[in-house]
């Protein structure tokens, strides 16, 4: 016979007291002693010191310098408030560098992710010898920036470069890859994509191989095409990884410096003068540390805004 709620046995005070005592015992076990804080500081101290010296102090110092005029050794002279920011945002040269940077960032991000998806999809197939191609596709991860720049400088060389020789053999017009403004931009984009492709490919390949094969088997039974499976099974399944890769690629593209310095030095005619390279030249070539500091703050804000925009727009399409 079922008991009504009123007839059910209530929790006895003894069991409640027992539960409270057990909780108190557990809390007592995890209560920090007075000496524990010294161990905590001992473990956290080195990391906090390194972060303070190399991260937080430079950030605060950069913000401080951006509000002043400085001499050629970086000493502040006159407080100018936001004048450095206003001068930059109304400067045609700076806005040109901003436009160049945005074009470069979007091109590198889109091409890198698109090629990474295609190569990862091909490498995820179970075919004989596919391991060799996986190794080749991810090999660029072990190439340093300087080696990559030298390698591609040989390819883009107007006299002995591979592209120049190929154009001669095919009777095509020669392209001045590093002296024409448009060609130089695409030369830097291609080199950057080649550098980033190994990491993107490897991450996306790992995500694709973790997609349950039962989904593809069910799609094959229903007669779904490979294209349908790619866009309706693979892409949604790896969307968290795509979201991660898009953020990392975009941020790293904004921070590109080494390839530009070694290949074009911001030229020709400032066609590849990205914001990061402009900061470097203003600080260490022109000695204008105040302007370079203001440029650094603006670049930080731009990266933060684009990252926030990605979280607002792309995260809604992610299937966790």
N, C-alpha and C positions, 0 to 999 in steps of 0.2 A: 504494500500500500504506500502510495506516494505521500510525502509530507508537504504540507503547505509551507510557504516561506516563513510564516509565523511560527511553525512547529519545528523548523530546521534548527539544528544545534548552533547556537551562537559561539563566536570565538571566545574562548575562556580567557580571563585576565592572565592566567598563568602562561598561556602560550604567547600572549602579547608581550609580557614581561621577558619571556625567554628570547623572543625575537629581538627586542630592544637590547638585551644584554649581548646577544651575538653581534649585533651591529656595532655596539660600543667596543667590543673586543676587537673587531676588525679595524675600526678606526684607530684604536690604540696601537695596533701593529704598524699602521702607516703614518703615525704622527711623527713629524720631523723633530729631531732633537736640536738643541741649540748649536751643537757642533756641526750639524749637517750643512748649515749654510756656508761654512768655510769650505767644505768639500765641493759644494755647488759652484762657489766663486772660483775655486781652483780649477775646475773643469771648464767653466765658461769663460774665465779670464783671458786665456790666450786668444780664443776666437773673437771675443769682444774687442780686445786690443787691436787685432789685425783689422777687423771691420771698421773700428773707429779711425785708425790711422790711414787706411787705404780706401775707405768708402765714404764714411760719414763726414770726416774732416774735409776731404776734397770737395764734397757736395756743398757743404756750408761755405767753404772758401770761394768756390765758383760763384755761388749766389751773391756773396759779399762783393766780389770783384766786379760783377756785372752792374752794380749800382754806382760805380766810381769810374773816373778816368785814371789810367795808370801810365807810368813811364815805361821805358823799354826793358826794365828789369822786373816789372810786375808790381811795383810799389804804388799804392793808391795815392792820388793827388787831390782830386776834386770830386765831391759827391754830386752826382748828376741824376740820381733817381732812376726813372724808367727811360731816360733819353737814349741810352744805348739800344734798348728794345725798339723804340719808336724809329730810330734812324735805320735799323736793320729792316724792319717791316715796311719801310717806305723806300728802301733802296732797290733799284732795278737789278743790280748785280746779285743781291742776296735773293730776291724773288726768282731770278733766273736759276740760281743754284738750287733753290727749293723745288722748282718745277722739274729740273733735271733729275734731282734725287727721287722725287715721287714717281717719275716715269721709270727710272731704273729699278726702284723697289717693286713696283707693280709687275714690271716685265719679268724680273728675276723670280718673284714669288709664283706667278702664274705658270711660267714655263717650267720651273723646277718641279712644282707639284704635278703638273700635267705629264711631264716625261717620267717622273717617278712612278706615277700610277700606271702608265703604259708598260714600263719595264718590269715593275713588280707584278703586274698581271701576267706578263709573259713568263717571268721566272717562277711563278707559282704553279705553273703546269708541271705535271709529272712526266717529263720527257727524258730520254737518255742524254746524259752529258749536260743536263741543265745546271748542275753544280758549278761547272766551269764558267758559264755565263753569269751566274750569281756572283762569283768571285770577281769577274771582270767589271761588272756593273758597280760593285761596291769598292773597287780598288782606289777610287779617288779620295776615300777617307784617309788614306795613309800618305797623301801628297801634301807637302807644306805649301804655303802661299807663294814663297819665293820660287820654289821649283815649278809650280804651276805657271807662274808669270813668265819664267824663262822659256818653258816649253811652248807656251802660246805665242810668245814674242817671235820664236823661230817660225811658227806656223804663219804668223801674220807678216813676216819680213817681206818687204816689197821686191827684193832681189832674189833671195834663195828660199823663201818660204814655200811651204807646200801649196797653199792656196794660190800664190802667184804662179808657181809652176803649173798647177792644174789649169789655171785660166789660160796660160800660154798654150798648153797641149790642146785644150778644147776651143781655142781661138775666141775666147771671151774677153771682154774689156777688163783691164786691171783695176782693182779696187784698192785705193790707198787706205788700208784698214786703220792705221794709227795716225794718219794726218788729215783725214776728212772728218769733220765733226760728227756727222750721222754715223759713218762707218765705225769711228772710234767708240761711240756709245754702244753699238751692237757688239763690237769686239769685247768690250768689258763685260757686257751682259752674258755673252756666250761663255766667256771664261769663268765667270762667277757661277753660272748654272752648272757648268762642268764640275766645279769644285764642290758645290752643295749637293749634287745629284746622288753621290754615294750614300750619304747619311739618310737622305729622304727615301731613297730606294730601299735601304735596309729596314728602316722603320715601317714603311708601308708593306714590305714583303712579310715581315713578322706578323703584322695585323691580318693580312690576307690569309696566311697559312693557319690562322686560328679561327677562321670562319668555319662553322660546322658543315661538313660535306653533305649532311642530310638535306640541307637547304637546296644545294645544287642538284642532288639526286631527285628530290621532289619536283624541282623545276624542269629537269630533263624528262621526267615522266609526263608532265603536263605539256611538253613540247615547246618550252620557252627557248628562245634563241640565246646565243652567247652574249649578244649585246644587251638583251633584256636582263639577263642574270647579272651582268656587270653593273648596270645602273640601278637595279631594283633589289639586288641581294648584296653584292660586294660593297658598293659605295655606302649604303646605310649601315652595314655591319661594321665597317672600319671608320665611320664618321668621327668617333672620339679621337682616333689617331690622326685623321685628316685635320681636325681642329687643332690638335697639338702641333702638327707639322707646319700648318699655315702661320701660326703665331711665331714659332721659332724662326722660320724662314724670313718672315717679314722683319722681325727685329734684327736678325743678323744682316739683312740687306741694308737696313738703315746704317749699320755700323761698319760697312765695308770700307776698308782703308788700304790694306796691303797691296792688292792687285792694282788699284788706281795709282798708287804711288810708284809702283814698279813699272807699270805699262804706259801710262799716259801723263802722269803728274798733273792731272786736272785738265789737260788740254785735249785737243787743240782748241784755242779760243774759248777756254772754260767750258767746253762741251761735256766734259766728264768731271767737272769740279763739284763733287757731292758735298753735302753739308759737313760731313766729318772731315773731309780733306780740306775744306775751307777753314774749319776751326784750327786745324794743324798749321796751315800757312799763316793765318792771321796771328796766331800765338808765337810760333817759333821762327817765322820768316820776317813778319812785319813787326813783331814785338808788341802788338796791340792786344794785351791780355784781357782788357776790359771787354772789348768787342767779342773776342773769342769766348769769354765766359758767358756773355749774353747769348751767343749762338749755341753754346752747349745747353743752356737752360731751355731755350726754344726747342732744340732737338729732343731733349728729354720729354718735354710736354707733348710734342708731336707723336713720339713713339707711344707714350702713355695713352693719348687719345685714340690712336689707331688700334692699340691693343684692347682698350675698353670697347671700341666700336665692334671689334671682332667678337668679343664676349657677348655683346648685346644682340648682334645680328646672327652670327654663325652658331652660337651655342643653342639657339632655339631649334636648329636643324640637326642637332646631334642626338643620336639614339644610344642611350647608355644601357 
